[in-house]
Amino acid sequence: MTALEADVERRVDVGDTDLHATLRAVAILPRDPTVVLERESMRRATFTPDGPATILVTWTSGSPVATVRCWGAGAQWIADRADRLLGASDDHGAFEPTTEPLRGIWRQHRGLRLTRTGTLWHDLAALVLQQRIRFTDAAAQWRSLVGGLGSEAPGPLDLRLPPDPAMMARAGYGDLHGFGIERSRAETLIRSARELPRLERRVDEPYAAADARLTAIRGIGPWTRGALAGVTWGHADAVVVGDVGIPSMVSFTLTGEPRADDERMLELLEPHRPHRYRVLQLLFPRAMILKPKFVVLDEPTSALDMTVQTQIVDLLRDLQQKYELGYLFISHDLKVVRAMAHRLIIMRQGNVVEHGLAARLFERPSTDYAKALMAAAFDMRSHAGASE
């Protein structure tokens, strides 16, 4: 076999689909050993009902055609459904928002489609690990689990498969505890693997055909089912509830309200049936869609009252945790800076006066200018006329 000679190869007409943006949905976890997404290619190792498979998708920006190459026992299965994975079968024709800001966001990202992976075990296992813990911890546990219990993927692309569902169905909690997975999520993984043979038959049907059986699995709640409906089934009206950051992202983007709960999010999404999941994919700011590592925030809390400032800071922290973001936070409000910063640079007239760990500088500034700033911000007794 030559480097790119595949078991199955085909071309898919993708039209004006933005494949990089669309395939972000299957490359969420950082440094995931099962998938690599690049500007004009995506490779992924996964399990299908016919067995393990590796898929390589390549494209040229602006071209209406993508090339798909597949290896492994499940190569034909995944190749036959490649149009779904690439969003080519996503019916978005009736979606035409008429109000801002959604109309403008859709205008900017008209190439974004909903993927439909069909790879239930892969998607479900990764989502279970993300339940009720920090995103970065879930990503680390997934890497550890795949490294320890996964196996080399078919084909020449140097990927690893997720753990075999048949093996997971025979596992016990003790087999997973060493990867940092506590009993609740470990047992949910095992139960899901045991139910998989009955569930996998449903991936070619509408999501409603699988919902009752998924609901019956203890540990598979609304958050996990909503995410599976959207990614595995490509269900355009799926809604993900129970997420830390999504409700506030929806409310902030649509209305400017910095914080929201699920009830408020559902109220705001209601006018967009039957495309609520499509709206969720679009409502992240452009910066979030592109998944940066670094965001510049220039006076993001200026001219806001204390309550709204606190809500904005909480939202920024949620986003930082969820997307592993670094911030350059520029502000004259040292109270807000103290709440956000890990490292601090103090500047005067364009020159750096002092820099270092934020905790040290706030407690023990060394320059006269920095000391004066801290006193003005935190020690009101230094001001003439201040009361006790």
N, C-alpha and C positions, 0 to 999 in steps of 0.2 A: 504494500500500500504506500503510495507517495504521500507527501505531507498533507495534501488537501483532497486526496481521493476518498470519497465518502461512500458509505453503504447506500445512501439515497441522496439524490440532489434534485432540486427543482427551483424554478423561479416563481416569484409572487408579485403580482401587480399591486403596488401599494399606492398608486396615484400620488396625491400631494401630502401623504402622511409624514409627519415629523417622527421618524422612527426612534431617534435618540430620546426625545421627550416621552413618547409612548412607552418605550421599553424600560423607562425608569421604574415603572411599577413592579418589575421583577428583579430589580437591582437596588433594593432599599437598604439592606444591611451593609455597612461599610466593611470592606475587605472580606466579603463573602467568598469562600473557596469554591462555591458551586457556580458562580456567575461572574462574568467580566463584561462591562458595558463600556465601549469606547465611542468616539465621535461617529465612526462609520462602520461599526461592527458590534455584535453581541454574541457571546458564547455562553452556553448554559448546560450543565449536567443535571439530569433529573430522572425521576421515575415515571413511567407510563403504565397503563394497564397491561401492556405487552412486555414490560421489563425496562431496564435502564436504557437511557439514550443521552446522547450529546448532540446539541444543535449549534451550528454556527450560522449566523446571519450577517451578510455583508451588503453594503449599499454605497452608493455615491450620492452625496447631497444634490438634490434637484432632480435625480433620476426617478422615474415612476416604477422601477423594478428593483426588487431585492433578490439576492441569491441565497438559497438555503441549502446547507449541507448537514447531513445527520449520520450518526454512527450508533451502533448497538442494537440490541434486540428490539428496542422500541423505536428504532429509526423511522420505519414506515408510518407508525402511528403518529409521531410528532410532526413528520413532514406533511402528512395529509391535513393536519390542522394548523399549519404554519400561517395561513391567511388570518386565522383568528388571533394567534399570538401577536401578529404584527399590526392588528387593528384594521386589517383590510376588509373584514366583514362587519365592522362596527357601523350600525345604521344611525348616523348623526344628522340625516337630512332634515328632520323636523325641528332640530334644535336651532333656534335663532333668537337669542335674548334681545329684548327691546329696551331695557333700562340699563343705565350706568350704575356701577362700574363694570358689571358683568359683560355688557355688550363690547366694551373696549378690550377687555381681557380676551374674549373670544376672538375678536378681530386680530389680536396679536398672536394668538395661539391656535389658529384654525386647523393646523396640522396635527394637533394632539388628538389621539384616538384612544378608545378603551381597549386594552388588551384582554384576551380571554385565553388563559394559559392551558386550562384543562388538566394541569398537573396537581391534582388535589393533595396527594401526600406531601409533596415538597412544600406547597404553599401553607398547608395546615400546620406542619411541623414547625416551620419558621415562625408562624403567627403565635402558636402556643408558647413558644419561648419568649415572645414579646409581652405576654400577659403580666400586668401588675408589677413590672420592674422597669428600671431605667433603660432607655433605648440602647445606650452604650453597653450596659451590662448584658442585655439580650444579645447584641451583636457578638460580644466576646464569648458568650456561652454557645451560640450557634457555631462559631468558628471552632471552638473546642470540641463540640459534639461531632461535627462533620470530620474534624481531624482524627478523632478517636474511634468513632464507630462507622464513619463513611468509608468509601473505597474509591480506588482509582476509576475515573470515568472512561467509558469506551472512546476510542478515537485518539487523535494526536494533540489535543488541545490543553493538556496539563491542568485538568480540573478534577475536583473530587465530587462524588455523588453524596447526597444526603444518606443517612443511615437507611438500610434496607427495611421497608415496612414489615416484611415477614419476620425479620430478626427482632424488630422493635415489639412486635406482637407477642413474642416469647420472653421479652425482657421483664425484669422486676425493678423496683425502685432503686435497689442497690447498684444496678448497672448504670444508672444515670446520675446518682448522687455525686460522684466524683467529678462531674462536669459543672458543678455548682447549681444544678437544677433541683429545687426543693420538691418535696413529695407531691404537692398538689399538681404542679405542672408536669412532673414526671408521669404521674398516673393518668393525666389527661392525654399525654402523648401515647401511652401504651393502649388506653381504651380506644383512641382514634385509630391506631394501627390495626387493632382487632376488628374494627367496623369497616375498614377500608374496602374490602372486597365487595360489600354491599353498596357502598357509597360511590365507588368509581364508575359503576354502570350509569350513574346519573350525570356525568360531566358533559355528555353530548346533548342533554335535555335542558330545558329552562331551569333556572335555579330553584323555582318553587317545588320541583320534583324532589329535591334533596333537603329542603329546609327542615321538614319534620324529623327526618332521621338525624340530621346534625344537631337539632335542638335536643334530641333525646340523649346525646352523649354528655355525661356530666363533665363540666369544665369548659364546654364550648358555648360561650355566652353570646350576647348580641354583638359585642365588639368584633369577636372572631368571625361570627357568621356574616356580619356586614362586609368585612374585609374580604372574606372568601367569595361572597356573592359578586363583589366588584372585580376582583382580580382573576379568580379561577373560572367564573362563569361570564364575566364581562357584562354583568347586569347593570344597565344604565341608570336604574332608579334605586340602587342599593344605597343605604345610609349607614355610616359607621358611627355608632353611639358608644359612649363610655370612654372616649379618648381624652387625654389631658389637654391637648392643644387645639384640636379641630374646631370645637364650638366657638372658641374665642377668635380663631382665624377667620371663620365664616362671618361672625358678627362684625369684626373690625374691618374686613374688606368690604362688606356690603353696606354697613351703616356707620362705621366709625366707632361703634361701641367696643371698648377694649376687652371686655370680659363677657362671657356668656356660658350658659349651661346647655345641656342637650335639648331641653324644652325650647329654649330660645332659638337654637340652631334649627330645629325641625320646623319651627314657625317661619323662619326666614327662607328655608328651602322649599316649603310647601308649594309656592307658586310655580316651581320649576319641575314638578312632576311631568312626565316620567323620565326626567334626566337629572335627578338629584345627585347621583354618583358622578355624573359628568361634571356637574357644577362643582362638586367637591374637588375634583382634579384640577379645575381651572381657578379656584378661588385662592389658592396659595399665590402670594405675590410672585412676580417674575423671578425674583431672586431665589425664592424657595423652589420653584419649578426647576431652575438650573442647578440647584443644590450646591451653593458655594461653600467654601470653607471659611470665608472671611467676609464680613459685612461692615461697612462704615456707617456709623450712626452719628449724625451731626446735630447736637442739641435736640434729641428726640422727645424730651419731656419739658421743653421750655414753654412758658405761658400756660401750663396746665395746673389745675388745683391739686392739692396733696392726694386726694382720693384717686384721681385719674392717673397721677404720676405712679402711685403704687400699683395700679392695675397694669400700666404699661411695663413697668419693671418686671412684674410677675409674668406677663406674656413673653417678654424677651428672654427671661430665664427658661420658660417652658420650651421655646423654640430652640434655644441654645442646647438644651439637653436632648431634645428629640432629634435635631439635625447635626449635632456635633459642630456647632458654629463657633468661630472666633469673631469677636467684636472689636472694632476700634471705636470707642465711645468718647465722643468729644462733648464736653459740657463745662459750664461755669458753676453748676450746682454740685458742690462737693458732697452733699448728703446723698444724692442719687449716685454719684460716682462711687462713693464708699459702699453702696449697696450692690454695685455691679462689678467693680474692678478687681482683677487679680494682680495686675501690674499697673503702675502709674507713671506717667510722664507729666511733669509740671513745666509749663512754658511761660515765658514772659517776652513780649514783643518779638515773637518768632524764634526765640532761642530756648533751648532746653536748660532749665535751672536745676532740676533734680529728677532722678528716675530710680525705679527699683520696685520691690514688692509693695503692693498697696498697703498691706497691713503694717509694715514697718514705717512707711512714709506718713501714714495717718497718725501713728502713735509717736514716732520720733523723727520729725523732719529735721534736716541738718542745716539748711540755708535759712537766712533771715526772711527771704521772700516766702518760702514755703511755710515757715512758722507763722508769718502774718496771715497767710491764706487760711491756715487751719484754725487760728484763733478767731478770725472773722466768721468762719462757718460754724464752729462748734463751741466756742467759749464766749458767750455774749458778755461776760463780765469784763472783757478787755475793752469794750466800747464805753466811752464817756457817757454818763447819764443813765447807764443800765441799772435796773433795780436788782436787788438780791434775788 
